[in-house]
Amino acid sequence: MGSPWTRKALHAPVRELFSEELGEREIAFIYFAYAGVVLRTREHAVAIDLCHKSFLLEEVDELGFLDVLLSSHVHWDHWNAPLAEAIHRKTGAPILIEPSILDEKGVISADELTVVQPNTPVQIGDIEVRGVAGIHPKPITLFHLAMPELSIFHGGDSGHVPMGGLRADVAIVPTGSPSPSCTPETAVAMIQDLRAKVAIAVHGSKKNLDAFQALAEKEVPETELIIPRTCELVKVAIPD
């Protein structure tokens, strides 16, 4: 049956994600596996931490417009160079990466990659991308995206680090296995720091996810919790 963080479905509704009608404070997303997410607002679309075992090469042609493709670190479950190259060729989306990926970039030319240094904003159109140095066996960069309509944070599979006063409407937080760095407790600490209105739990076993839900309901009861299944299209309104 597999683990909650691994992909089980043969097909994901990628076309449907990009045809979904959204309001001003609505998002739609698909969680693919591990920490991989493609997320849309009414005006923007981003892809984060996709790998070859979460997002299939044949699904690349189903993608619509992407503002940016981000990768938090070089581990295989967060980065795959041929997949990133294919997404870039299909969508034209710039590829923003944690610096050490340059050392193992694979087939992609360094000219096609933009390094995100911690606490140094990168402007992609009207999206400000800010990196946060995380905790992991490999160097890892967490991403905060400030859009005109809302803000999004993605925690890779890092442990908790101070967020430097950042706030996020939506926090995508890792809860545990197969990462040695994150836990249900570190995921909840991220939500608390960011004062997130909606939290999306990823990268965890059933035991991790159950513990996260119980702890989050107690510690951050004002935050809407979403524990998505892989390849499920989810739509949610973000409170003002």
Buried (B, 14 or more C-beta within 10 A) or exposed (E): EEBBBBBEEEEBBBEEBBEBEBEEBBBBBBBBBBBBBBBBBBBBBBBBBBBBBBBBEEBBEBBBEBBBBBBBBBBEBBBBBEBBBBBBEBBEBBBBBBBBBEEEBEEBEEEBBBBBEBEEEBEBEEBBBBBBBBBBEBBBBBBBBBBEBBBBBBBBBBBBBEBEEBBBBBBBBBBBBBBEBBBBBBBBBBBBBBBBBBBBBBBBBEEBBBBBBEBBEEEBEEBBBBBBEBBBBBBBBBEE
